[in-house]
Amino acid sequence: MNVHTNHPPVPLLEVRGLTVEFATRRGTVRAVEQVDLDVAKGETLAIVGESGSGKSVTSYTVMRILDRAGRIAEGSMTFSGVDLVAASEKQVRALRGREMSMIFQNPRAALNPIRTVGRQIEDVLKEHALAGSADAKEKAIAALTEVRIARPEERYDAYPFELSGGMCQRIVIALALACRPQLLIADEPTTGLDVTTQKAVMDLVMELTRARGMSTLLITHDLGLAAAYCDRVMVMEKGRVVETALAGTIFKAPSHAYTRKLMRATPRGGVTLRDLLPEGSDLTPPEPRPAAATDGTPLLTVTSLVKEYPKKGVGLTLARLMGRGTDEDLTPFRAVDGISFAVGRGESLGLVGESGCGKSTTSMMVNRLTDRTSGSLVFDGIDIGAIPARQFARSPLRRRIQMVFQDPTDSLNPRFQVGRAIADPILRMGTPMNGAALKARVEELARLVGFPEHLLDRFPHQLSGGQKARVGIARAIALDPDLVILDEPTAALDVSVQAVVLNLLQDLKIKLGMSYIFVSHDLEVVRLLCDRVVVMRAGRIVEQGMTREVLSNPQDPYTRELLSSIPHPPV
């Protein structure tokens, strides 16, 4: 008599009791502690958590690509029957790329800048003996075609710097999937991408992995992404797993307080900025600054603004010099194409659109960091567009228009202590003051943005992302400006830190009476922070109006496409 016993399927990847340590100057640090996880064949598992939670270290450990300071202190990892902890570097190298592959967070950093993308795909195929010299190019072009790269034969010879962020991400996906691995690890694959590109990239990854029966480990801090694309979700905090459940269950009924905190901090419809803060947060609304008497005219009026750039390329340069080339070749590229909008006093205006739509170029012209081609920029009755950017740096108007940049790390001088960085605009453009008065002003600004005063003598590399964002905001408001341009100020922040920074920006606007131009591709954040919104596409404005009206009842098909691309966690 045959007895059939139902055994649970053996997972493709099984991790038990994983503990990873790093040797630092201050002693040994445990980045990951007693982590258990399983990934079944054909399953998509998300690891969710904030910066420092250990999710990326876990994925690097599975791939055996920890840096020299890191080591596996305890635990086991088994992949398709292979003991990854005991395996030699030669054995693991044979697995990497062929059996398990990885999409890294920064696609440009993952690609060789001095080698064409086609050759880089060939390198992977040849390394694992899946192509020879005769058919490597054909297979590389096929890989580019599979990830829907337009004109793959041309892109084969392109260098990474010649491609957009979304295109580079597709190249990295092509590299990762070239050898048809069993397991794909995607580490924050859509960070920095706009919502339409993000959806296209994630749809592509899921379509290809499911068609091949592959397993996927998605590392992300975006709960909406995890909910939309994953079967199960594992939540990590401070190196430990705090909760694991089916995606539908964990978002509708989270059992751990940390998961509930992440859910609460995620921007979504039907909530206010205050609702994003942790339970028990006691933030009283600030007292608004008494409004100055005005005649109702906008603070900034932009009319028919145009920015053109000459097309680049050696061939085009020679054609211009020799008087040859078609009209199309010699026509300059128009990044901003005749846009008009206004910003009222004390108002927040959202500028949204996908990468390359012209929103950052627009903000650079308004901030007078680059010159317009034509059109007018009237700020408080003065056409600042007529003042060349080089001269505007020394204009008295410079102090009235300030900017918070997207990357707080790159925008802070690494040689300046925080206090000196905040004081910099005061020293350059402010009213002269003695050392004691300057120190008092810097401390006042630190208190305004909620930055600990005892950290003012630290350097940028000694601060967290949220702390650096606060320094950037303190520096921008140091001269009491009328208009602040915010270029994706929370794009690189965790959701809980983002919630605090967004509330801080809203409170400062009310307290100091400032106006904002908020450049973003996150429509949910724009919905919460901005009074009005301008939607841009290909250098033109396709729709503008009150934020609530535009985002709840969009008239333009492109606005509807942007809104439909946003992944939402079930609530």
C-alpha positions in Angstrom: 0.0 0.0 0.0 1.4 3.4 -1.0 1.3 6.0 1.6 1.5 9.6 0.3 2.8 12.1 2.8 2.4 15.8 2.1 5.7 17.5 2.8 5.9 21.3 2.5 7.9 22.4 -0.5 11.6 23.0 0.1 12.3 26.7 -0.2 14.7 28.0 -2.9 16.4 30.1 -0.3 16.4 29.3 3.4 18.1 31.6 6.0 18.1 30.6 9.7 19.5 32.6 12.7 21.6 34.9 10.5 23.7 37.3 12.5 26.1 39.7 10.7 28.8 41.8 12.5 30.9 44.7 11.3 34.2 45.7 12.9 34.3 49.5 13.4 36.6 52.0 15.3 34.1 51.9 18.1 34.0 48.1 18.4 31.9 45.4 16.9 28.4 46.4 15.6 25.6 43.8 14.9 23.9 45.0 11.7 21.7 41.9 11.4 20.7 39.6 14.3 18.9 36.2 14.3 17.2 36.7 10.9 15.0 33.9 9.5 13.6 34.0 6.0 12.3 31.6 3.3 11.8 32.3 -0.4 9.8 29.6 -2.2 10.2 28.9 -5.9 8.2 31.5 -7.9 7.5 33.6 -4.8 8.1 37.4 -4.4 9.1 38.4 -0.9 9.5 42.0 0.2 11.9 43.0 3.0 10.6 46.4 4.3 12.2 48.7 6.8 13.9 52.1 7.2 17.5 53.0 6.7 19.7 51.0 9.1 17.2 48.3 9.6 19.5 45.7 8.1 17.5 44.8 4.9 20.3 45.7 2.5 23.0 43.9 4.6 20.8 40.8 4.6 20.7 40.8 0.8 24.4 41.5 0.5 25.1 38.6 2.9 22.9 36.2 0.8 25.0 37.3 -2.3 28.2 36.9 -0.3 29.3 40.5 -1.2 29.9 42.0 2.3 32.8 44.3 2.5 35.9 43.3 4.4 34.7 44.7 7.7 31.6 42.5 7.7 31.4 38.8 8.7 28.7 36.2 9.2 28.9 35.6 13.0 26.1 33.0 13.2 23.5 31.3 11.2 23.0 29.3 8.0 22.0 30.1 4.4 21.0 27.5 1.9 20.3 28.2 -1.7 19.0 25.4 -3.9 20.7 22.9 -1.7 24.1 24.8 -1.6 25.4 25.9 1.8 26.2 29.5 1.1 28.1 30.1 4.4 30.5 27.1 3.9 30.8 27.6 0.1 34.2 28.8 -1.2 34.5 32.1 -3.1 34.9 30.1 -6.3 31.7 28.2 -5.8 29.7 31.4 -4.9 31.1 33.2 -7.9 29.8 30.5 -10.1 26.4 31.0 -8.6 26.3 34.8 -8.8 24.8 36.0 -12.1 24.0 32.5 -13.3 21.8 31.2 -10.4 21.2 34.3 -8.3 21.5 37.8 -9.4 21.0 41.4 -8.0 19.7 44.7 -9.2 21.5 47.4 -7.2 20.0 50.6 -5.7 22.1 53.0 -7.8 22.1 51.9 -11.5 24.8 54.4 -12.6 27.2 53.3 -9.8 26.5 49.6 -10.8 27.5 50.2 -14.4 31.1 50.6 -15.7 31.2 54.3 -16.9 33.9 53.7 -19.6 32.4 50.5 -21.2 29.4 50.5 -23.5 26.2 48.8 -22.0 26.2 46.2 -24.8 29.7 45.1 -23.9 28.8 44.9 -20.2 26.0 42.4 -21.0 28.4 40.4 -23.2 30.8 40.2 -20.2 28.2 38.6 -18.0 27.2 36.1 -20.7 30.8 35.1 -21.5 31.7 34.9 -17.8 29.1 32.1 -17.4 29.8 30.5 -20.8 26.4 31.3 -22.1 27.7 33.1 -25.2 30.9 33.0 -27.3 32.5 35.7 -29.4 30.3 34.8 -32.4 26.9 35.2 -30.8 27.6 37.5 -27.8 26.5 40.7 -29.5 23.3 39.1 -30.8 22.4 37.8 -27.3 23.2 41.1 -25.7 20.9 43.0 -28.1 18.2 40.3 -27.4 18.6 41.0 -23.7 18.2 44.8 -24.4 15.1 44.0 -26.5 13.6 41.9 -23.7 13.7 44.9 -21.2 12.0 47.1 -23.8 15.0 49.4 -24.6 14.0 51.5 -27.6 16.3 51.0 -30.6 18.4 48.3 -28.9 21.0 48.1 -31.8 21.8 51.8 -31.2 21.8 51.5 -27.4 24.2 48.6 -27.5 27.0 51.1 -28.3 25.8 53.7 -25.7 27.7 54.6 -22.5 25.8 54.8 -19.2 26.2 58.6 -19.0 24.3 58.9 -22.3 21.2 57.3 -20.9 18.4 58.5 -18.5 18.0 57.1 -15.0 15.1 54.9 -16.1 17.1 53.6 -19.1 20.1 52.8 -16.9 17.8 50.8 -14.5 16.5 48.8 -17.5 20.2 48.0 -18.5 20.9 46.8 -14.9 17.8 44.6 -15.1 19.0 43.2 -18.4 22.4 42.4 -16.8 20.7 40.7 -13.8 18.4 38.6 -16.0 20.8 37.8 -18.8 21.7 34.4 -17.4 18.1 33.5 -16.4 18.9 33.1 -12.7 16.6 31.3 -10.2 16.6 34.1 -7.7 16.6 37.9 -8.3 17.4 40.3 -5.5 16.2 43.8 -6.2 17.7 46.4 -3.8 15.5 49.5 -3.9 15.2 49.2 -7.7 13.0 52.3 -8.1 14.6 54.8 -5.8 14.7 58.2 -7.5 12.5 57.2 -10.4 9.3 59.1 -11.1 6.0 57.2 -10.7 5.4 56.3 -14.3 9.0 55.0 -14.8 8.8 53.2 -11.4 5.6 51.4 -12.5 7.1 50.5 -15.9 10.3 49.1 -14.2 8.4 47.1 -11.6 5.9 45.8 -14.1 8.8 44.7 -16.3 10.7 42.9 -13.5 7.5 41.1 -12.3 6.5 40.1 -15.9 9.9 38.7 -16.7 10.4 36.9 -13.4 7.0 35.3 -13.4 7.3 34.2 -17.1 10.5 32.4 -16.1 9.2 31.0 -12.8 11.9 33.0 -10.9 11.8 33.9 -7.2 12.3 37.6 -6.2 13.5 39.2 -3.0 12.5 42.9 -3.1 14.3 45.3 -0.7 12.3 48.5 -0.3 11.1 51.2 2.1 8.0 51.8 -0.1 5.1 50.0 1.5 2.9 50.7 -1.6 5.4 49.0 -3.8 5.5 46.0 -1.5 1.7 45.7 -1.3 1.3 46.0 -5.1 4.0 43.5 -6.2 4.8 41.0 -3.5 3.2 37.8 -2.1 4.7 38.1 1.4 6.2 41.0 3.4 8.9 40.8 6.1 9.4 43.9 8.2 12.8 44.6 9.8 13.8 47.1 12.5 17.2 47.6 13.9 18.6 44.4 12.4 15.8 42.1 13.6 12.7 40.7 11.9 9.6 42.1 13.7 6.8 40.7 11.5 6.3 38.4 8.5 2.9 37.8 6.8 1.0 37.8 3.5 1.0 41.2 1.9 -2.7 41.6 2.1 -2.8 40.6 5.8 0.2 42.7 7.0 -1.1 45.9 5.6 -4.8 45.5 6.6 -4.0 44.2 10.1 -0.4 44.8 11.2 0.4 43.2 14.5 3.7 45.0 15.4 3.9 48.6 16.6 6.7 49.4 14.2 4.7 48.1 11.2 1.8 50.3 12.3 4.2 53.3 12.6 5.4 52.8 9.0 1.8 52.4 7.8 0.8 55.6 9.6 3.7 57.6 8.2 3.0 56.7 4.5 1.4 59.6 2.6 -2.0 58.6 1.2 -5.4 60.0 0.4 -7.8 61.0 3.2 -5.2 62.0 5.8 -3.5 65.3 6.9 0.2 66.0 7.5 -0.4 65.7 11.2 -1.9 62.2 10.7 1.5 61.0 9.4 3.2 61.5 12.7 3.5 58.8 15.3 0.7 58.3 17.8 1.0 60.6 20.8 3.0 63.3 18.9 2.0 66.6 20.5 2.7 69.3 17.9 0.6 72.4 18.3 0.1 74.5 15.2 2.5 77.5 15.1 1.2 81.1 15.4 1.2 82.6 11.9 3.2 85.7 11.2 1.0 88.8 10.8 0.4 89.2 7.1 2.0 92.3 5.5 -0.4 94.6 3.7 -0.4 93.7 -0.1 -2.5 94.6 -3.1 -3.2 91.0 -3.9 -0.6 90.6 -6.6 1.3 87.3 -6.7 4.8 87.1 -5.3 6.0 85.4 -8.4 4.6 85.6 -12.0 6.1 83.4 -14.7 5.0 84.2 -18.2 5.8 82.3 -21.5 9.1 81.0 -20.0 11.4 79.2 -22.5 14.7 77.5 -22.0 16.6 76.0 -25.0 19.8 74.1 -25.2 21.9 73.4 -28.3 21.9 69.8 -29.4 25.1 68.1 -28.6 27.4 65.7 -30.5 30.6 65.8 -32.5 28.7 65.4 -35.8 26.4 68.3 -35.0 29.2 70.5 -34.0 31.0 69.9 -37.3 27.7 70.4 -39.2 27.3 73.8 -37.6 30.9 74.8 -38.3 30.5 73.8 -42.0 27.0 75.2 -42.4 25.6 71.8 -43.1 23.0 69.6 -41.3 19.2 69.5 -41.5 17.0 72.1 -39.9 16.0 69.5 -37.3 19.6 68.8 -36.4 20.4 72.5 -35.9 17.1 73.3 -34.0 17.9 73.7 -30.3 16.4 71.3 -27.7 13.6 73.1 -25.8 13.6 71.9 -22.2 11.0 74.4 -21.1 8.4 75.4 -23.7 6.5 78.6 -23.0 5.1 77.9 -19.5 3.1 80.4 -17.4 2.1 80.2 -13.7 2.0 82.3 -10.5 2.9 81.8 -6.8 0.9 83.8 -4.3 2.2 85.2 -1.0 2.3 82.4 1.7 1.3 79.8 -0.9 2.7 76.4 -1.7 2.8 75.5 -5.4 3.6 71.9 -6.4 5.6 71.3 -9.6 5.1 67.7 -10.7 5.9 65.5 -13.7 8.2 62.6 -14.7 11.9 62.9 -15.1 12.9 65.2 -18.0 9.6 67.1 -18.0 11.4 70.4 -17.3 10.5 71.0 -13.6 14.0 71.1 -12.3 15.1 73.4 -15.2 12.2 75.7 -14.3 13.2 75.8 -10.6 16.8 76.6 -11.6 15.6 79.5 -13.7 13.3 80.8 -10.9 16.2 80.5 -8.5 18.4 82.4 -10.9 21.0 79.6 -11.2 20.6 79.5 -14.9 19.4 82.0 -17.5 16.1 81.9 -19.5 16.0 81.9 -23.3 12.9 84.0 -23.3 9.8 84.9 -21.2 9.6 86.8 -18.0 10.1 86.0 -14.3 8.5 88.8 -12.2 9.3 88.6 -8.5 7.6 91.1 -6.3 7.3 93.5 -9.3 10.8 93.1 -10.6 11.7 91.0 -13.7 14.5 89.0 -12.2 14.8 87.0 -15.5 16.4 90.1 -17.0 19.2 90.0 -14.5 21.9 87.5 -15.6 22.5 84.6 -13.2 26.1 85.6 -12.5 25.0 89.1 -11.5 22.0 87.9 -9.5 24.3 86.1 -7.0 25.4 89.6 -5.9 21.9 91.2 -6.1 20.0 92.2 -2.9 17.2 90.0 -4.2 19.3 86.9 -3.9 18.6 86.6 -0.1 14.9 86.7 -0.8 14.9 83.5 -3.0 16.5 80.4 -1.5 16.6 76.7 -2.3 16.6 73.3 -0.5 18.4 70.9 -2.7 17.4 67.2 -3.4 20.5 65.6 -2.0 21.4 67.1 1.4 24.8 65.3 1.4 26.0 66.7 -1.9 24.7 70.2 -1.1 26.6 70.6 2.2 30.3 71.4 2.2 32.0 68.3 3.8 34.7 70.6 5.3 32.2 72.8 7.2 30.8 72.0 10.5 27.0 72.2 10.7 27.0 75.5 12.5 29.3 77.0 9.8 27.1 75.6 7.0 24.0 77.2 8.5 25.9 80.5 9.1 27.3 80.6 5.5 24.4 82.6 3.8 24.4 85.0 6.8 28.1 85.6 6.4 27.8 86.1 2.6 24.6 88.1 2.3 23.2 88.9 5.7 23.5 91.8 8.0 27.0 92.0 9.6 27.0 90.7 13.2 29.5 89.8 15.9 30.4 86.3 16.8 28.1 86.0 19.7 25.1 87.3 17.7 25.9 85.0 14.8 26.1 82.0 17.2 22.8 82.9 18.8 21.2 83.2 15.3 22.5 79.8 14.2 21.2 78.2 17.5 17.8 79.9 16.9 17.7 78.4 13.4 18.6 75.0 14.7 15.7 75.2 17.2 13.3 76.3 14.5 14.0 73.2 12.4 14.3 70.8 15.4 18.0 70.2 15.0 19.9 69.3 18.3 22.1 72.2 19.2 24.8 69.9 20.6 25.3 68.5 17.1 26.2 71.9 15.6 29.9 71.2 15.8 29.5 67.9 13.8 30.4 67.4 10.1 27.8 66.3 7.5 29.2 62.7 7.3 28.4 62.3 11.1 24.7 63.0 10.6 21.7 60.9 9.5 19.8 61.7 6.4 17.0 63.4 8.3 19.4 65.5 10.3 21.2 66.6 7.0 17.8 67.5 5.6 17.1 69.8 8.6 20.5 71.5 8.1 19.6 72.2 4.5 16.3 73.7 5.5 17.9 75.8 8.3 20.5 77.2 5.8 17.7 78.0 3.3 15.6 80.0 5.8 18.6 81.7 7.5 18.1 85.0 5.6 14.3 85.0 6.2 13.4 84.5 2.4 10.1 85.2 0.8 10.3 82.3 -1.6 11.9 78.8 -1.0 12.3 76.3 -3.8 12.2 72.7 -2.5 13.7 70.3 -5.0 12.6 66.8 -3.9 13.7 67.5 -0.3 12.3 64.2 1.1 13.0 61.9 -1.8 15.8 60.0 -0.1 14.3 59.9 3.4 12.5 57.1 5.2 8.7 57.5 5.5 8.8 58.3 9.3 11.6 60.9 8.8 9.7 62.3 5.8 6.6 62.8 7.9 8.5 64.8 10.4 10.2 67.0 7.7 7.0 67.6 5.8 5.3 68.8 9.0 8.3 71.0 9.8 8.1 72.6 6.3 4.4 73.3 6.7 4.9 74.8 10.2 7.8 77.0 9.0 5.7 78.3 6.1 2.9 79.3 8.5 5.3 80.7 11.1 7.5 82.7 8.7 5.0 83.6 6.1 7.1 82.1 3.2 6.0 80.8 -0.2 7.1 77.4 -1.5 7.7 75.9 -5.0 7.7 72.2 -4.2 9.3 70.2 -7.0 8.4 66.5 -6.7 7.3 63.4 -8.5 5.5 62.1 -5.3 1.9 63.2 -5.9 0.7 62.0 -2.5 3.3 64.3 -0.8 2.2 67.2 -3.1 -1.5 66.5 -2.2 -0.6 67.0 1.5 1.7 70.0 1.4 0.7 72.1 -1.6 -2.3 74.5 -2.2 -2.0 74.4 -5.9 -0.3 72.1 -8.4 1.2 72.5 -11.9 1.6 69.3 -14.0 4.4 69.3 -16.6 5.1 67.1 -19.5 7.8 67.5 -22.2 8.5 71.0 -21.1 4.9 72.2 -21.2 2.2 72.6 -18.6 -0.7 70.1 -19.3 -2.8 71.0 -16.2 -2.8 73.3 -13.2 -5.2 74.3 -10.5 -6.1 73.7 -6.8 -4.4 70.6 -5.7 -7.5 68.9 -4.3 -9.4 69.5 -7.6 -6.6 68.5 -10.0 -5.7 65.3 -8.1 -9.2 64.2 -7.3 -10.7 65.0 -10.8 -7.8 65.3 -13.3 -8.8 66.6 -16.7 -5.7 65.7 -18.7 -5.0 62.0 -19.6 -1.3 62.4 -18.5 -2.4 63.5 -15.0 -4.7 60.5 -14.9 -1.7 58.3 -15.9 0.5 59.7 -13.2 -2.2 59.1 -10.5 -2.9 55.5 -11.7 0.8 54.7 -11.5 1.0 55.3 -7.7 1.2 52.1 -5.8 -1.0 52.2 -2.7 -0.8 49.9 0.4 -4.3 48.6 1.4 -5.6 50.5 4.5 
